[in-house]
Amino acid sequence: MVKQHPQHQFGGAEKIGVSNSAQQVGEYLDLRDLVVVLYRKIWLIAGIVAGFLAVAATFLVLTTPQFTATALLLVDPSQKNLLNPDEGFSQGGMSDAARVESEVEILRSGTVSLATVERLDLVTDPEFGPSLGLFEKLGLAFGRNENPAVGTDLLSQTLDRFMAATEIRRRGQTHLIAVSATSESATKAALLANTLAQTYIGLQIEAKVNMSMAARDLLLAQIEQARESLAQSEDALDFYVEQNLERLSREAGGIDIEQLRSELEDLRSLQVQSTAQRQALSSAYQQRDWAQIAQVLEDNALANLVGQREALIARLNTSTETTTRVDLQQELERLDALLDAEAATNLQSAKLDVDNLNAEVRSKQGALRSAIFDGNLSSATLAELYDLQQKADIAQRQYKNLLSRARDLDAQSLVQMADSRIVSEALPPRQPSFPKKAMVLSFAFVLALGVGVSAAFLSEFYFGGITSVAQLANVLPIPVGGAIPKVEQQVGHFSVADTVIQAPLSPYAESVRQLRASIDLGVLTPKGKCTVVMVTSAFPSEGKSSLALALARTYAVAGKSTLLVDTDLRKPSLHQYLGLTPQTGFFDYLRYPEKLAAQSGFYDTDTLSKVGVVLGRGRADVPTDQLLQSAIFERFLDKAREAMDVIILDTSPLLPVVDAIYIARHADVVLNCVRYGGTGQTNLREALDRLARGVQPSTPVYSVLTHNRSRGSDYENTYAHPGGV
């Protein structure tokens, strides 16, 4: 009959307190209770799961599939030189790892992405190109003029979208780099990934070429300085030899030196003449002055050709016939071509003569130097010559080294190789990478199940109304006295409490009798003593007044002298349930005891039973808690205890007003009514906490579920009278 709770006496509940209710649940709930809770909330859980799955399905239907393609790059950290393959080496260890990580960051850089965007012209692409966002569309819808993006803004938007659609990731500790691109099209995703990888490799080669060219340009400037230094060193040595040739000849004591000196002077004289002739030929050739060329060369054949040309020009100027002029013009062009070829040949020959003379001069200078160094020179002279010779040799070696390195850099710029290569091109994926239907639905189901179970327990223990006796026992740390089913008030009845008398075999009447049995078995009242039962609730309209009347009638039918007192002085309602209209009320008696002591207008007898009823008349116009603490009220209860077996006090609700707290100390047992699916669990705990302040520690407190709409009891299914309500 009683849904037992581990703490039967309310004094223990007072110690527990409402704030520790969660601890109570965790301490006393076993696996069976949890399963029962989940079973009771199965429809709530199913609804949440269905809702989450519906949202997930809608998301899958409305979301545009995204495809991700991946290209693999292999980074070779070793240095490569095709002109000298033996120079390639790898530092290994952490240096190689740092190199690979550096390449990953370069791939992620805006420079590579920007080059890819420009290469594919993604600014005009519908997916990656600039478009109006949600806020811009809303602004246009409300008439706001947005400044359109132009120039670099358009490119920046496209670049941001492209970089957001790409992912660069190193594969573990290997030298492999995965280049992934995501797009609405599988083919475009593969194109983006491959183009990004190819652009990166192209930029890498371009950077290496630019670096080689920059180094070459730097060396070219140094080469020019080295050439000038070499020329100055050679000139200084030659100048020293020429200025001191007589002294050197005497010291060396050789006839060869004089002969070499004479030959060198002859060569230099011829060198000057040849150089002047070449310059004159070059100047005349540039001006196409054939006569000057013939004069410089002193070539009679060339002079005859020049004379023929001048004669043709004279005839061309005097001729008027078209045919003759055409023939003369063609002949003139033939002579010009012949003169040009002859002049070019002579100019080239003059250049060769100058080059040969320069070589002979250098050869004679070298022979002269060797002869001088081989001579018996003084120490001072030898030191001076050696110093000049060493400077010239050093300048020559530097010049050769710089020139060789510059040529190497020129060659390297033409044969540069990338340090990375594509080992696996991206292929169009067959399945979208987002959304993954199975994963989304599985995640939605697991999340919904978790939310549903959480909502079930929150609804059971913290939020929402009470929907079962088991839930009520779990929520409040007090025993459940019973569950009163919801019944419809019959025509001609003043209250559903009339069912106790009119249909004594109905489930409603039986549930009230079970509640009475819970009270009788739970309250050890000495024989012959009166039992005071307090009926209250957290809020109005929870069925406490109907239950108080039904319980009083049940006691009366059982042969107990019963008094039902309407102690809800703020808003009495028992007189309406009895169909009575008293002239005075219990409030009037407590307020003016001397005036109403001899009157009994607030006392009556139930017409359906032998229950004595102390009625209220109307709403109070002053605070009533002082009256319930007065000696008059206590004397009233004392006299009623002497005369009655059972006193039932129908009190005001606990949360709106304070009156019930002062009445609780007079009760031998308290019934806390809880409306099915109505009162929130937080309010129930708050009401119980307030009740704990007024009730005696040894007073049993029972919760009663009213207006119960859950599945019928065994009595209803097997023992209820067919004609019962």
C-alpha positions in Angstrom: 0.0 0.0 0.0 2.8 2.4 0.9 5.6 3.0 -1.6 8.3 2.6 1.0 11.2 5.0 1.0 14.5 4.4 2.8 13.8 7.4 5.1 10.3 6.7 6.4 10.2 9.3 9.1 10.0 12.9 8.0 12.5 13.9 10.6 15.1 12.2 8.5 13.9 14.0 5.4 14.4 17.3 7.3 18.0 16.4 7.9 18.5 15.4 4.3 17.2 18.7 2.9 16.1 19.4 -0.5 19.5 20.4 -1.7 20.7 16.8 -1.3 18.0 15.2 -3.3 20.3 14.3 -6.1 22.5 12.5 -3.6 19.5 10.6 -2.3 18.6 9.5 -5.9 22.2 8.3 -6.6 22.3 6.5 -3.2 19.1 4.6 -3.3 18.4 4.0 -7.1 19.5 0.6 -8.3 19.7 -0.7 -11.9 16.1 -1.8 -11.8 14.9 1.6 -10.8 16.9 3.2 -13.7 15.4 0.8 -16.2 12.0 1.5 -14.8 12.6 5.3 -15.2 13.8 4.8 -18.8 10.8 2.6 -19.6 8.5 5.2 -18.1 10.1 7.9 -20.2 10.4 5.8 -23.4 8.1 8.1 -25.4 10.1 11.2 -24.4 13.3 9.5 -25.4 11.8 8.2 -28.7 10.5 11.6 -29.5 13.9 13.2 -28.9 15.7 10.5 -31.0 13.2 11.0 -33.8 13.6 14.7 -33.7 17.4 14.5 -33.8 17.3 12.0 -36.7 14.8 14.2 -38.5 17.1 17.2 -38.2 20.1 15.1 -39.3 18.2 13.8 -42.3 17.1 17.3 -43.2 20.7 18.4 -42.9 21.9 15.6 -45.2 19.2 16.4 -47.8 19.8 20.2 -47.8 23.6 20.1 -47.5 25.6 20.3 -50.8 28.0 17.3 -50.9 31.7 18.2 -50.7 34.4 16.1 -52.4 38.0 16.0 -51.2 40.9 14.9 -53.5 44.5 14.4 -52.3 47.8 14.6 -54.1 51.0 13.2 -52.5 54.3 15.1 -52.7 57.7 13.7 -51.8 60.3 16.1 -50.5 63.9 15.3 -51.2 66.0 17.3 -48.6 69.3 16.5 -50.4 71.1 19.3 -52.3 71.1 18.6 -56.1 73.5 19.8 -58.8 73.1 18.2 -62.2 76.4 19.7 -63.4 78.2 17.9 -60.6 76.0 15.0 -59.1 78.7 14.1 -56.6 78.0 17.3 -54.7 74.4 16.1 -53.6 74.1 15.4 -49.9 71.6 15.2 -47.1 72.2 16.5 -43.6 69.7 13.9 -42.2 68.1 13.8 -38.8 66.4 16.9 -37.4 67.6 19.0 -40.3 65.6 16.9 -42.8 62.5 17.0 -40.6 62.8 20.7 -40.3 63.2 21.0 -44.1 60.0 19.0 -44.7 58.1 21.0 -42.1 59.3 24.2 -43.8 58.0 22.9 -47.2 54.6 22.3 -45.5 54.4 25.9 -44.3 55.5 27.1 -47.8 52.7 25.1 -49.3 50.2 26.7 -46.9 51.5 30.2 -47.7 49.4 32.8 -49.4 51.9 33.1 -52.2 51.4 29.6 -53.5 47.6 29.8 -53.1 47.5 33.1 -54.8 49.5 31.8 -57.8 47.1 28.8 -58.0 44.0 31.1 -57.9 45.5 33.2 -60.7 46.5 30.1 -62.7 43.0 28.7 -62.5 41.2 32.1 -62.7 39.1 31.2 -59.7 37.9 34.8 -59.3 35.4 34.0 -62.0 34.5 30.6 -60.6 31.0 30.3 -59.2 32.1 28.3 -56.2 35.2 30.2 -55.1 34.5 33.6 -56.7 33.1 36.5 -54.7 29.4 36.4 -53.9 27.0 38.1 -51.6 26.9 36.7 -48.1 23.8 36.4 -45.8 24.3 39.8 -44.2 24.8 41.5 -47.6 21.6 39.8 -49.0 19.7 41.0 -45.9 21.1 44.5 -46.3 19.9 44.6 -50.0 16.5 43.2 -49.0 16.1 46.1 -46.5 17.2 48.6 -49.1 20.7 49.2 -47.8 23.2 50.1 -50.4 26.3 48.0 -50.1 29.6 49.1 -51.7 30.5 46.3 -54.1 33.9 44.7 -53.6 36.4 45.6 -56.3 40.0 44.8 -57.3 42.0 43.4 -54.4 38.9 42.8 -52.3 37.5 40.4 -54.9 40.9 38.6 -55.1 41.1 38.4 -51.3 37.7 36.9 -50.9 38.5 34.2 -53.5 41.9 33.6 -51.9 40.3 33.2 -48.4 37.8 30.6 -49.8 40.4 28.7 -51.7 42.7 28.5 -48.6 39.8 27.4 -46.5 39.1 24.6 -49.0 42.7 23.3 -48.9 44.6 21.3 -46.3 48.3 20.6 -46.2 49.4 17.9 -43.9 52.6 15.9 -43.4 52.1 12.2 -43.3 53.6 11.2 -39.9 57.4 11.5 -39.8 57.9 10.7 -43.5 58.9 13.0 -46.3 55.4 12.8 -47.8 53.1 15.8 -47.8 49.4 15.4 -48.6 47.9 18.2 -50.5 44.1 18.1 -50.2 41.4 20.2 -51.8 37.7 20.2 -51.2 35.1 21.3 -53.8 31.4 20.6 -54.7 32.7 18.8 -57.8 34.9 15.7 -57.6 36.7 16.6 -60.8 37.3 20.2 -59.6 38.7 18.9 -56.3 41.3 16.8 -58.1 42.1 19.7 -60.4 42.6 22.0 -57.5 44.9 19.6 -55.6 47.0 18.8 -58.6 47.3 22.5 -59.7 48.3 23.5 -56.2 51.0 20.9 -56.1 52.2 21.8 -59.6 52.2 25.5 -58.8 54.2 24.9 -55.7 56.8 22.9 -57.6 56.9 25.6 -60.4 57.4 28.3 -57.8 60.2 26.3 -56.2 62.1 25.9 -59.5 61.5 29.6 -60.3 62.9 30.6 -56.8 66.0 28.5 -57.4 66.5 29.9 -60.9 66.1 33.5 -59.5 68.5 32.7 -56.7 71.1 31.5 -59.3 70.6 34.5 -61.5 70.9 36.9 -58.6 74.1 35.2 -57.6 75.4 35.4 -61.2 74.5 39.1 -61.4 76.4 39.7 -58.2 79.4 37.9 -59.6 79.2 39.8 -62.9 79.7 43.1 -60.9 82.7 41.5 -59.2 84.1 40.2 -62.5 84.1 43.7 -63.9 86.1 44.9 -60.9 88.4 41.8 -61.2 89.0 42.6 -64.9 89.9 46.2 -64.1 92.2 45.0 -61.4 93.8 42.5 -63.7 94.3 45.1 -66.4 95.8 47.6 -63.9 98.2 44.9 -62.6 99.4 44.0 -66.1 99.7 47.6 -67.1 101.7 48.3 -63.9 104.1 45.5 -64.7 104.4 46.5 -68.4 104.9 50.1 -67.4 107.7 49.2 -65.0 109.4 47.1 -67.6 109.2 49.8 -70.3 110.3 52.6 -68.0 113.3 50.6 -66.7 114.0 48.6 -69.9 117.6 50.0 -70.4 118.5 49.4 -66.8 117.0 45.9 -66.9 118.9 45.2 -70.1 122.2 46.2 -68.5 121.5 44.2 -65.4 120.3 41.1 -67.3 123.2 41.4 -69.7 121.5 39.8 -72.7 121.3 40.8 -76.4 117.9 39.0 -76.6 116.3 41.7 -74.5 117.2 44.4 -76.9 116.0 42.4 -79.8 112.7 41.6 -78.1 112.3 45.2 -77.1 112.7 46.3 -80.8 110.3 43.7 -82.0 107.8 44.7 -79.3 108.0 48.4 -80.4 107.4 47.4 -84.1 104.4 45.3 -83.1 102.9 48.1 -81.1 103.3 50.5 -84.0 101.6 48.1 -86.3 99.0 47.5 -83.6 98.2 51.2 -83.5 97.8 51.3 -87.3 95.6 48.2 -87.5 93.4 49.5 -84.7 93.0 52.9 -86.4 92.2 51.1 -89.7 89.6 48.9 -88.0 87.9 51.8 -86.3 87.8 53.7 -89.6 86.3 50.7 -91.4 83.8 50.1 -88.7 82.6 53.8 -88.7 82.4 53.8 -92.6 80.6 50.5 -92.6 78.0 51.7 -90.1 77.3 54.8 -92.4 77.5 52.6 -95.5 80.2 54.9 -96.9 81.6 52.6 -99.6 84.0 55.2 -101.0 85.6 55.7 -97.6 86.0 52.0 -97.2 87.7 51.6 -100.5 90.0 54.5 -99.7 91.0 53.1 -96.3 91.6 49.6 -97.7 93.3 51.0 -100.9 91.4 48.4 -102.8 91.1 49.1 -106.6 88.5 46.5 -107.2 86.3 47.9 -104.5 86.9 51.4 -105.8 85.7 50.3 -109.3 82.5 48.9 -107.8 82.0 52.2 -106.0 82.5 54.0 -109.3 79.9 51.7 -111.0 77.5 52.4 -108.2 77.9 56.2 -108.6 77.3 55.9 -112.3 74.1 53.9 -111.8 72.9 56.5 -109.3 73.5 59.2 -111.9 71.6 57.3 -114.6 68.8 56.6 -112.2 68.4 60.2 -111.4 68.3 61.2 -115.1 66.2 58.4 -116.4 62.4 58.8 -116.9 61.4 55.5 -118.3 59.8 53.2 -115.8 61.3 50.0 -117.2 64.8 51.4 -117.3 64.5 52.8 -113.8 63.4 49.4 -112.5 66.4 47.7 -114.1 68.7 50.4 -112.8 67.3 50.0 -109.3 67.8 46.3 -109.3 71.3 46.7 -110.5 71.9 49.2 -107.8 70.6 46.9 -105.1 72.9 44.1 -106.5 75.9 46.4 -106.3 75.0 47.5 -102.7 74.7 43.8 -101.6 78.1 43.1 -103.3 79.7 46.1 -101.6 78.1 45.2 -98.2 79.5 41.7 -98.4 82.9 42.8 -99.5 83.1 45.5 -96.8 81.9 43.1 -94.1 84.6 40.6 -95.1 87.3 43.2 -95.0 86.0 44.5 -91.6 86.1 41.0 -90.2 89.6 40.5 -91.6 90.7 43.8 -90.0 89.3 42.7 -86.6 91.2 39.4 -86.9 94.4 41.3 -87.7 94.0 43.5 -84.6 93.3 40.4 -82.5 96.4 38.7 -83.8 98.5 41.7 -83.3 97.2 42.0 -79.7 98.1 38.3 -79.1 101.6 38.9 -80.6 102.1 41.9 -78.4 101.1 39.9 -75.3 103.4 37.1 -76.4 106.3 39.4 -76.9 105.6 41.0 -73.5 105.6 37.6 -71.9 108.9 36.7 -73.7 110.4 40.0 -72.6 109.3 39.4 -69.0 110.7 35.9 -69.1 114.0 37.1 -70.5 114.3 39.8 -67.9 113.4 37.4 -65.0 115.9 34.9 -66.4 118.7 37.5 -66.4 121.1 38.3 -63.6 119.1 41.0 -61.9 119.9 42.8 -58.7 118.0 41.8 -55.6 116.2 45.1 -55.4 115.1 44.9 -59.0 114.0 41.3 -58.7 111.9 42.1 -55.6 110.2 44.9 -57.4 109.4 42.7 -60.4 108.3 39.8 -58.3 105.9 42.0 -56.3 104.3 43.3 -59.5 104.2 39.8 -61.0 102.5 38.3 -58.0 99.9 41.0 -58.0 99.2 40.3 -61.6 99.0 36.6 -61.0 96.6 37.0 -58.1 94.4 39.3 -60.1 94.4 36.8 -63.0 93.4 33.8 -60.7 90.6 35.8 -59.1 89.3 36.8 -62.5 89.4 33.2 -63.8 87.6 31.9 -60.6 84.9 34.5 -60.8 84.4 34.0 -64.5 84.2 30.2 -64.1 81.7 30.5 -61.2 79.5 32.9 -63.2 79.4 30.5 -66.1 78.5 27.7 -63.7 75.6 29.7 -62.3 74.4 30.5 -65.9 74.4 26.8 -66.6 72.8 25.8 -63.3 69.9 28.3 -63.9 69.1 26.3 -67.0 69.1 22.9 -65.4 67.5 23.5 -62.0 65.4 20.7 -60.5 62.7 21.0 -57.8 63.3 19.5 -54.4 59.8 18.0 -54.4 57.9 15.9 -56.8 54.4 14.6 -57.2 54.4 10.8 -56.4 50.6 10.4 -56.7 48.3 12.8 -58.5 44.9 13.5 -57.1 42.1 11.5 -58.6 38.4 12.5 -58.6 36.9 10.8 -55.4 33.9 8.6 -55.8 32.3 9.3 -52.4 31.8 12.8 -50.8 34.0 13.6 -47.9 31.2 15.7 -46.3 28.7 15.0 -45.1 29.3 11.4 -44.3 25.8 10.1 -44.0 26.5 7.1 -41.8 28.7 9.1 -39.4 26.1 12.0 -39.2 23.2 9.6 -38.6 25.2 7.6 -36.1 26.4 10.7 -34.3 22.9 12.1 -34.3 21.5 8.9 -32.9 24.1 8.6 -30.1 23.7 12.3 -29.3 19.9 12.0 -29.3 20.1 8.9 -27.2 22.3 10.7 -24.7 20.1 13.8 -24.7 17.0 11.7 -24.5 18.2 9.7 -21.5 19.4 12.9 -19.8 16.1 14.6 -20.5 14.4 11.5 -19.1 16.3 11.6 -15.8 16.0 15.4 -15.6 12.3 15.1 -16.2 12.1 12.3 -13.6 14.1 13.9 -10.8 14.3 17.7 -11.5 12.0 19.2 -14.0 8.4 18.6 -15.2 5.5 17.1 -13.4 5.1 13.8 -11.6 3.6 11.1 -13.8 3.9 8.0 -11.6 4.1 6.7 -8.1 7.6 5.4 -8.7 8.7 8.8 -9.9 7.1 10.5 -6.9 9.0 8.1 -4.6 12.3 8.9 -6.4 11.8 12.7 -6.3 10.7 13.3 -2.7 12.5 11.6 0.3 9.1 10.6 1.9 6.9 7.5 1.4 4.1 7.5 -1.1 0.7 7.0 0.6 -1.2 6.2 -2.5 -2.3 7.3 -5.9 -5.8 8.8 -6.5 -7.1 8.2 -10.0 -8.6 11.0 -12.1 -12.4 10.7 -12.4 -14.9 12.9 -14.0 -17.5 14.6 -11.8 -20.8 13.0 -12.3 -24.0 15.0 -13.0 -25.7 15.9 -9.7 -22.6 15.5 -7.6 -21.0 18.5 -5.9 -17.5 16.9 -5.9 -15.6 13.8 -7.1 -15.5 12.9 -3.4 -19.1 11.9 -3.7 -17.9 8.8 -5.5 -16.8 7.3 -2.2 -20.4 7.1 -1.2 -22.2 6.8 -4.5 -19.8 4.2 -6.0 -18.0 2.5 -3.1 -16.5 -0.2 -5.3 -15.0 2.1 -7.8 -11.2 2.4 -8.2 -11.4 6.0 -6.8 -13.1 4.8 -3.6 -10.6 1.9 -3.3 -7.6 4.2 -3.7 -8.9 6.4 -0.8 -9.4 3.3 1.3 -5.8 2.3 0.5 -4.6 5.7 1.6 -6.6 5.4 4.9 -4.9 2.0 5.4 -1.5 3.6 4.9 -2.3 6.2 7.5 -3.7 3.6 10.0 -0.7 1.4 9.6 1.9 4.2 9.6 0.6 6.1 12.6 0.7 4.3 15.9 -2.0 6.2 17.7 -2.9 4.8 21.2 -6.3 3.2 21.4 -8.9 5.7 22.1 -6.8 8.6 21.0 -7.7 11.0 18.2 -5.6 11.1 15.0 -5.2 14.5 13.4 -4.6 14.2 9.6 -3.3 17.3 7.8 -4.0 17.5 4.0 -2.0 20.1 2.1 -0.3 20.6 -1.3 2.3 22.9 -2.9 -0.2 24.9 -5.0 -4.0 25.3 -5.2 -6.0 23.0 -7.5 -4.1 19.9 -6.7 -7.1 18.0 -5.3 -6.4 18.3 -1.6 -9.9 19.5 -0.6 -11.6 16.7 -2.6 -9.2 14.2 -1.1 -9.8 15.5 2.4 -13.5 15.2 2.0 -13.2 11.7 0.5 -10.9 10.6 3.2 -13.2 11.9 5.9 -16.2 10.1 4.4 -14.1 6.9 4.2 -13.3 7.1 7.9 -17.0 7.9 8.7 -18.2 4.9 6.7 -15.7 2.8 8.7 -17.4 3.8 11.9 -14.9 6.5 13.0 -16.3 9.7 14.4 -14.7 12.1 12.0 -14.4 15.9 11.9 -13.4 17.7 8.7 -12.1 21.2 9.3 -11.6 23.7 6.5 -8.5 25.5 7.8 -7.8 27.3 4.5 -8.9 30.6 5.9 -7.7 32.5 2.9 -9.8 30.7 0.3 -12.2 28.1 1.9 -13.8 25.7 -0.6 -15.3 22.7 1.4 -18.7 24.3 1.6 -18.9 24.3 -2.2 -18.0 20.6 -2.4 -20.8 19.9 0.1 -23.4 22.1 -1.5 -23.8 24.2 1.7 -23.9 28.0 2.2 -23.0 28.7 5.8 -23.9 32.0 7.5 -20.6 32.3 9.3 -17.3 30.6 8.8 -14.4 29.2 10.8 -12.5 32.4 10.2 -15.3 34.4 11.9 -15.2 32.1 14.9 -11.4 32.4 15.4 -11.6 36.2 15.0 -14.7 36.8 17.2 -14.9 33.7 19.5 -17.0 35.5 22.2 -19.6 36.7 19.7 -19.9 33.3 17.8 -19.3 30.9 20.7 -23.0 30.1 21.1 -23.6 29.9 17.4 -23.0 26.9 15.2 -23.4 28.4 11.8 -19.9 27.3 10.7 -20.5 23.7 11.8 -22.6 21.3 9.8 -22.9 17.6 9.0 -22.2 16.0 5.7 -25.5 14.9 4.0 -23.9 11.8 2.5 -22.1 10.6 5.7 -21.8 11.3 9.4 -18.8 13.5 8.9 -18.9 16.7 11.0 -17.7 19.6 9.0 -16.3 23.0 10.2 -16.8 25.2 7.2 -15.4 28.4 5.9 -17.5 31.1 4.3 -15.5 33.4 2.1 -12.2 34.9 1.4 -10.4 36.5 4.4 -9.7 40.3 4.3 -6.9 40.2 6.8 -3.8 38.0 7.4 -4.9 34.7 8.9 -1.6 33.1 10.2 -2.0 34.9 13.6 -5.4 33.2 14.1 -3.9 29.8 13.4 -1.2 30.4 16.1 -3.8 31.6 18.6 -4.8 29.9 21.8 -8.4 29.8 20.5 -7.4 27.5 17.6 -5.4 25.3 20.0 -8.4 25.0 22.4 -10.6 24.2 19.5 -8.3 21.3 18.4 -8.0 20.0 22.0 -11.7 19.8 22.4 -12.1 18.2 19.0 -9.5 15.6 20.0 -11.5 14.7 23.1 -14.7 14.2 21.0 -13.5 12.7 17.8 -11.6 9.7 16.6 -10.2 11.4 13.5 -9.7 15.0 12.6 -8.9 16.0 9.1 -7.5 19.5 8.5 -7.9 20.8 4.9 -5.2 23.5 4.9 -4.0 26.2 2.5 -1.2 25.4 0.0 2.3 25.6 1.2 4.0 27.9 -1.3 1.5 30.8 -1.8 0.8 31.3 1.9 2.4 30.5 5.3 -0.7 29.2 7.2 -0.1 25.5 6.6 3.3 25.7 8.3 1.8 26.7 11.6 -0.9 24.0 11.4 1.6 21.2 10.7 2.9 21.1 14.3 -0.6 20.0 15.4 -0.8 17.0 12.9 -0.2 13.4 13.7 0.2 12.6 10.0 0.6 14.9 7.0 -0.6 14.1 3.4 1.1 16.2 0.7 -1.0 16.1 -2.4 0.8 16.2 -5.8 -1.2 16.7 -9.0 -0.4 14.3 -11.8 1.8 16.1 -14.4 1.2 19.4 -12.8 3.5 20.6 -10.1 7.2 21.1 -10.9 9.7 19.0 -9.0 11.6 22.1 -7.8 8.4 23.4 -6.4 7.7 20.1 -4.7 11.0 20.1 -3.0 10.6 23.7 -1.9 7.2 22.9 -0.5 8.5 19.9 1.3 11.3 22.0 2.7 8.8 24.5 4.1 6.7 21.8 5.6 9.8 20.4 7.3 10.1 23.7 9.3 6.7 23.3 10.9 6.1 19.5 11.3 7.2 17.6 14.4 10.2 15.4 13.8 8.3 12.2 14.6 5.3 13.0 12.4 5.0 10.8 9.3 4.5 12.6 6.0 3.1 10.9 3.0 2.9 12.1 -0.6 -0.2 11.4 -2.5 -0.5 11.4 -6.3 -3.8 12.9 -7.3 -5.6 13.0 -10.7 -3.5 10.0 -11.6 -3.9 9.1 -15.3 -1.4 6.2 -15.5 -2.3 2.6 -16.3 -5.1 1.2 -14.1 -4.3 -0.8 -11.0 -4.9 -4.5 -10.4 -8.1 -3.6 -8.5 -9.5 -1.7 -11.5 -8.7 -4.6 -13.8 -10.0 -7.5 -11.6 -12.0 -6.3 -8.6 -13.7 -3.1 -9.6 -17.5 -3.2 -9.8 -18.7 -3.0 -13.4 -21.0 -0.1 -12.5 -18.4 1.7 -10.5 -17.0 5.1 -11.6 
